[in-house]
Amino acid sequence: MKNQRSEHDELVASHNPDAIKERLKKPLAYLPVSDAVLGGIDGCVTTFAIVSGTIGAGFSAPVALILGIANLFADGFSMAISNYEAVQSKQAYISRIRQTEQQHIDHVPDGEREEIRQIFEGKGFSGEILDEIVNTITSDPDLWIETMLTEEYGIQKTALSPVKSALTTFCAFVFVGFAPLIPFLVPALETGQKFLVSTCLAGIIFFLIGMAKSVLSSASALVSGLRTFLTGGGAAAIAFLVGYVLREVFGITGA
């Protein structure tokens, strides 16, 4: 009961006028969770898929380790750059839309004002209240443009950072993707044992990342974990089977 009362008090305190005013002043903060989940899942899936394909093809543990590490950094870098470019492109798109809206306001202000009117009319406002809303928004050019970005284009006011997104993706890719390779650094284990331990580690990681994904949604942590586990495991199974089939077709004896 005390914890519930404390949580309620904190909730009430965070919704007093001053707290709300301060919170709304700040732009929506960059949340690294989505980039970390993206990099982590791809890192683990990619690395373990290479390990599975290599072992399935009958190659030795050192070959799996070398290919895994080489791919880990090459793919991690590639994915980080791709994410950087994606976020930067989004920034450029928002900037272009903002310039377009500014031009529209400068050249056809009545038309843009009518857009604001219809947007808020669609939200249920009418009469003097609607007129006041339209006049208030269109009297401030910055507010006018920001309103159009949000309401017409669905662009959320979030602080974007290409560098942070790229670094988060790369670090998650390398850190998580390295886990399936750890058993291959242990010389005391046989190749089959290394692959078994690697499989267990990858499965645990897939499940944990899936649980982390549930933070971004209302999905059950257990369901999200199982879904990611099955997705990652399926990708690895395909890689293993492809490697095995190709070994049999081409008569590869391993190295």
N, C-alpha and C positions, 0 to 999 in steps of 0.2 A: 504493500500500500504506500509506503514511504517513497519507493522508487517511482511509482505511478504519479504521486503527488508532485515529486520533484520534476519529473518530465513535463507535467502539466504546467507547473510554474514557469519552467524555462520556455515552453511554447507560448504562454501568455506574454512573457517578457519580450520575446522576439517579435511579438506582433503589436507592441505599443507604437504610437505614431513616430517617435524619434528613431526607433530601431528599424521600422519599415522604411523611413526616409533615407537612412544611411545605407540600407541594403539595396534599395532601388537605384542609388547613385552609382553603384559599382557595376561595371560590365560583367556579363556572365563569365565566370572564370573558366580557363582551359582545364578540362578534366582529362588526365592522361590514361584513364582506365581503358577507354576504347582502343587507343593506340597500343597500349601494353597487351591487351587481350589479343588484338590482331597480330602483333609481332610474336607473342608467345605461342599462340596456336600454330601459326605458319612455321615458326622455327622448329617446334617439336615435330609437327607433321612432316615437314620437308626432310629434316635430319633423320628421323626414324624411318621414313620411307626409303631413304638412300641406304641406311643400314640393312633394312629388310630386303631390299632388292639385291644388295651385294651378297648377303648371306644366302638368299634364295638362289642366286646364280652360282653358288659354290665357291666364292672367293674367300680368302683368309680374313681373319680379324684385323690384321694391320691394314689391309686394303680398305676395309669398311671404315676404319678409323681415319685414314688419310682422306678418303673421299668425303667422309662426313664433316671433317674439320674444314676442308677446302670449300665445301658447299656452304657450310655454316657462315663463314665470313663473306663469301661472294654473294650469296643470296640475301644475307642480312643487310649488306651494303646496298644492294639493288633495291630491296624493299624499302629501306629508309629513304633512298633518293626518290623512289616512286611516291612515297607518302609526302615527302617534302614538295614535290612538284604538284601533287594533288591539292594540298592545302594552299600553296601559292597561287594555283589556278583559281581556286575558290575565292581567294582574296582579290585577284584581278577581276573576276566576274562581278563581285560585289561592288568594286570600285567603278566598273563600267556601268552597272545598273544605276549607281548613285549619280554618276555624271548624266546619264540619260534622263533620269527623273528631274535633275536640276534644269536641264534644257527644256523639258516639257513644261516645268513650272514657269520658266522665263518666257516661253513662246505661247503656250496655251494655258494660262493660269485658271481660266474659267473651267476648262475641261478637267484639269487636275483637281480642282475644287469639287467638281461634280463627282469625281471618282471617290473622294473622301466622303462626300455626302452619302453616296450609294453604299459604300462599305459599311458605314455605321448605321445606316437605315436598315441594312440587312441584319444587323445585330439587335434590332428591335427599338432603336431610338427614333423619335419623331418630334415634330413641332419645334417649340422654342429650345428644347434641350438639344435636339439634333443641330439646330442652327448655331447654338453656343459651342458645341463640340467642333463643328466645322470651322467656325471663326477662330477658335482657340488654336487649333492645329495649324491652320493655314496662315496664321499670323507669325508663326515661327518657322522660317525656311528649313532649319535643321530638323525640327520635330516633324515637319511635313514630309521631308524625304525619308526619315527613319520610319515613319508610319507607313509610307508607301512600300518600303522595303519589306516590312514585316507583313503587312496586310495583303499586298498585291502579289509579292514574289515569295512569301513564306520564308524570308531570310531572318534567322534569329540573331540577336545582338550578342554574339559570343566573341571573346578575344581569341583570335586565331594566331598560332605561332608555328610556321613551317619547321623551324629549327627544333623546337621542343617536340613536335610530332615525330620528326625524323629520328631524333636521338632516343626518344622513348621506344619507338618501334625497333630500332637497331639493338638497343640494350636488351629489350625483352626477347628478341629473336635469338641473339647470341647466348644469353644467360639460360633461357629455358631450352633452347635447341641443343645446348651442350650436354644436358642431362642424359639423354640416351647414349651418349658416347663414353660416359664415365666408366662403365664396366669394361670397355675395350682398352682401358689404360691399366687394368689389373692383370699382370702377366700370369698370376697363379690360376686364373680361371681358364677353362677350355672354351673353345669358340662357341659351342652350344650353350654353355653356361653363361657366357657373356651376352649372348643374344637373348637368353631367357630373362636375365636381370634387366637388360635394356628394355625388353618388352614390358616388364612390370613397372619400371620407372616411367616409361612413356604413358602407360595406362593411368598411373596415379596422377601424372601431370595433366593429361587430358581431362581427367575428372575434376581436378582442382581448378583448372582454368575455366571449365564449364561452370563451376560454382561461382567463380569470380564474375563471370558474365551476368549472373543473376542480379548483381548489384545495379546493372544498367536497366533492368526491367523488373517486372513484378512476377517473373517466372520463379517456380520453385527451384531452390539451389540444387536439390537432388535431381530433379528432372533435367535441368540445364547441364549438370555434371554428366549425367548418363548420355545425354544427346551428344555432347562434345566427345565423350569417350568413344561412342560408337562411330562418330564421324572420323576421328583420328585413327581409330583402330581399323576402320574400313579402308582408309587410304593406305595404311601400312600393309594390310593384307593384300591389297591389289598389287602393290610394289613387290611384295615377296613372291606372289604367284607369277607375275610377269617375269621376274628374274629366274624363277625355277623353270618356267616353260621355255624361255629362251636358252637356258642352259641345256635342256634336254633336246631342243630342236637343233642347236648348233654344236652340240657335243662338247660344251665347255667343261674343262676339268678343274678349273679354279687355279688360284695362284697363292 
